[in-house]
């Protein structure tokens, strides 16, 4: 049988892959958004694994809400990306320095 | 090795392999396709965990809507590939070190001693007439009904925000101007023009 720790370690590995993706793709906003999606899927796998092994459906409800929020985040993120490309002509992170932060 | 374990390792292999291919791929469209493969593997693992509704939701909502939105944006924007990977190699060692440390720590914490089968026993499989959707719906429409409504409002706000952000004021659009309508005078509406009619002279 597959134990709970197998699922947890799998989602930890996926989480770290998403983290490395953010490190090495830090100039490309689209890939950054995709790495965030990967991290969210890893977290959702954690929730579902605990929900299955502890026999409690609340974890699956949480995943439902995380999916909702992630979909909203992607819609607004891609809208901002389109706006950025229209104003700057590029989606490179380095050109987004107008605020001089 | 049981059949469950074989399925788990096959799906995990494709999940990890496609995620790695996603973060290392130079083409953004290929990265989206690898991400779709990893979402399918994640959905398969969720089905192994008997979360059928969420697995189908992941495929329908994420692969069907969100990833297609990504593909649309990538194809609409003209992305310069040469500048995107200028700093690729510089941050790779740092990222790998951080990831290795996190994986080592998580493996120590989440290993078999803490969450193995001896500690958390595998639950019995549900009967064939068990409905995951019914159980989730009972929870969602009773205990979590207010968060459910809030999620709906959040999606509405996201729609309005996305449309407002990318909305462009066009010159030839027919729209109402309230201030002009209120401030209009009678002389702006009707203009009296005196015309000399040629028929009148003949009579």
Boltz contact constraints between the chains, C-beta under 6 A:
constraints:
  - contact:
      token1: [A, 1]
      token2: [B, 122]
      max_distance: 6.0
  - contact:
      token1: [A, 2]
      token2: [B, 4]
      max_distance: 6.0
  - contact:
      token1: [A, 2]
      token2: [B, 5]
      max_distance: 6.0
  - contact:
      token1: [A, 2]
      token2: [B, 8]
      max_distance: 6.0
  - contact:
      token1: [A, 3]
      token2: [B, 116]
      max_distance: 6.0
  - contact:
      token1: [A, 3]
      token2: [B, 117]
      max_distance: 6.0
  - contact:
      token1: [A, 4]
      token2: [B, 115]
      max_distance: 6.0
  - contact:
      token1: [A, 4]
      token2: [B, 120]
      max_distance: 6.0
  - contact:
      token1: [A, 5]
      token2: [B, 110]
      max_distance: 6.0
  - contact:
      token1: [A, 5]
      token2: [B, 111]
      max_distance: 6.0
  - contact:
      token1: [A, 5]
      token2: [B, 112]
      max_distance: 6.0
  - contact:
      token1: [A, 5]
      token2: [B, 115]
      max_distance: 6.0
  - contact:
      token1: [A, 5]
      token2: [B, 116]
      max_distance: 6.0
  - contact:
      token1: [A, 8]
      token2: [B, 110]
      max_distance: 6.0
  - contact:
      token1: [A, 8]
      token2: [B, 115]
      max_distance: 6.0
  - contact:
      token1: [A, 9]
      token2: [B, 107]
      max_distance: 6.0
  - contact:
      token1: [A, 9]
      token2: [B, 110]
      max_distance: 6.0
  - contact:
      token1: [A, 10]
      token2: [B, 12]
      max_distance: 6.0
  - contact:
      token1: [A, 12]
      token2: [B, 106]
      max_distance: 6.0
  - contact:
      token1: [A, 14]
      token2: [B, 19]
      max_distance: 6.0
  - contact:
      token1: [A, 16]
      token2: [B, 99]
      max_distance: 6.0
  - contact:
      token1: [A, 16]
      token2: [B, 102]
      max_distance: 6.0
  - contact:
      token1: [A, 16]
      token2: [B, 103]
      max_distance: 6.0
  - contact:
      token1: [A, 17]
      token2: [B, 19]
      max_distance: 6.0
  - contact:
      token1: [A, 19]
      token2: [B, 99]
      max_distance: 6.0
  - contact:
      token1: [A, 20]
      token2: [B, 95]
      max_distance: 6.0
  - contact:
      token1: [A, 20]
      token2: [B, 99]
      max_distance: 6.0
  - contact:
      token1: [A, 21]
      token2: [B, 23]
      max_distance: 6.0
  - contact:
      token1: [A, 23]
      token2: [B, 91]
      max_distance: 6.0
  - contact:
      token1: [A, 23]
      token2: [B, 95]
      max_distance: 6.0
  - contact:
      token1: [A, 24]
      token2: [B, 88]
      max_distance: 6.0
  - contact:
      token1: [A, 24]
      token2: [B, 91]
      max_distance: 6.0
  - contact:
      token1: [A, 24]
      token2: [B, 92]
      max_distance: 6.0
  - contact:
      token1: [A, 24]
      token2: [B, 95]
      max_distance: 6.0
  - contact:
      token1: [A, 27]
      token2: [B, 84]
      max_distance: 6.0
  - contact:
      token1: [A, 28]
      token2: [B, 84]
      max_distance: 6.0
  - contact:
      token1: [A, 30]
      token2: [B, 28]
      max_distance: 6.0
  - contact:
      token1: [A, 31]
      token2: [B, 31]
      max_distance: 6.0
  - contact:
      token1: [A, 34]
      token2: [B, 35]
      max_distance: 6.0
  - contact:
      token1: [A, 38]
      token2: [B, 19]
      max_distance: 6.0
  - contact:
      token1: [A, 41]
      token2: [B, 42]
      max_distance: 6.0
  - contact:
      token1: [A, 48]
      token2: [B, 46]
      max_distance: 6.0
  - contact:
      token1: [A, 48]
      token2: [B, 49]
      max_distance: 6.0
  - contact:
      token1: [A, 48]
      token2: [B, 51]
      max_distance: 6.0
  - contact:
      token1: [A, 49]
      token2: [B, 49]
      max_distance: 6.0
  - contact:
      token1: [A, 52]
      token2: [B, 49]
      max_distance: 6.0
  - contact:
      token1: [A, 52]
      token2: [B, 50]
      max_distance: 6.0
  - contact:
      token1: [A, 53]
      token2: [B, 120]
      max_distance: 6.0
  - contact:
      token1: [A, 55]
      token2: [B, 123]
      max_distance: 6.0
  - contact:
      token1: [A, 57]
      token2: [B, 135]
      max_distance: 6.0
  - contact:
      token1: [A, 57]
      token2: [B, 139]
      max_distance: 6.0
  - contact:
      token1: [A, 60]
      token2: [B, 51]
      max_distance: 6.0
  - contact:
      token1: [A, 60]
      token2: [B, 54]
      max_distance: 6.0
  - contact:
      token1: [A, 60]
      token2: [B, 136]
      max_distance: 6.0
  - contact:
      token1: [A, 61]
      token2: [B, 139]
      max_distance: 6.0
  - contact:
      token1: [A, 61]
      token2: [B, 144]
      max_distance: 6.0
  - contact:
      token1: [A, 63]
      token2: [B, 54]
      max_distance: 6.0
  - contact:
      token1: [A, 65]
      token2: [B, 151]
      max_distance: 6.0
  - contact:
      token1: [A, 68]
      token2: [B, 151]
      max_distance: 6.0
  - contact:
      token1: [A, 71]
      token2: [B, 66]
      max_distance: 6.0
  - contact:
      token1: [A, 72]
      token2: [B, 154]
      max_distance: 6.0
  - contact:
      token1: [A, 72]
      token2: [B, 155]
      max_distance: 6.0
  - contact:
      token1: [A, 72]
      token2: [B, 158]
      max_distance: 6.0
  - contact:
      token1: [A, 74]
      token2: [B, 66]
      max_distance: 6.0
  - contact:
      token1: [A, 75]
      token2: [B, 158]
      max_distance: 6.0
  - contact:
      token1: [A, 75]
      token2: [B, 162]
      max_distance: 6.0
  - contact:
      token1: [A, 76]
      token2: [B, 158]
      max_distance: 6.0
  - contact:
      token1: [A, 76]
      token2: [B, 161]
      max_distance: 6.0
  - contact:
      token1: [A, 76]
      token2: [B, 162]
      max_distance: 6.0
  - contact:
      token1: [A, 78]
      token2: [B, 73]
      max_distance: 6.0
  - contact:
      token1: [A, 79]
      token2: [B, 162]
      max_distance: 6.0
  - contact:
      token1: [A, 79]
      token2: [B, 165]
      max_distance: 6.0
  - contact:
      token1: [A, 79]
      token2: [B, 166]
      max_distance: 6.0
  - contact:
      token1: [A, 82]
      token2: [B, 166]
      max_distance: 6.0
  - contact:
      token1: [A, 83]
      token2: [B, 165]
      max_distance: 6.0
  - contact:
      token1: [A, 85]
      token2: [B, 77]
      max_distance: 6.0
  - contact:
      token1: [A, 92]
      token2: [B, 83]
      max_distance: 6.0
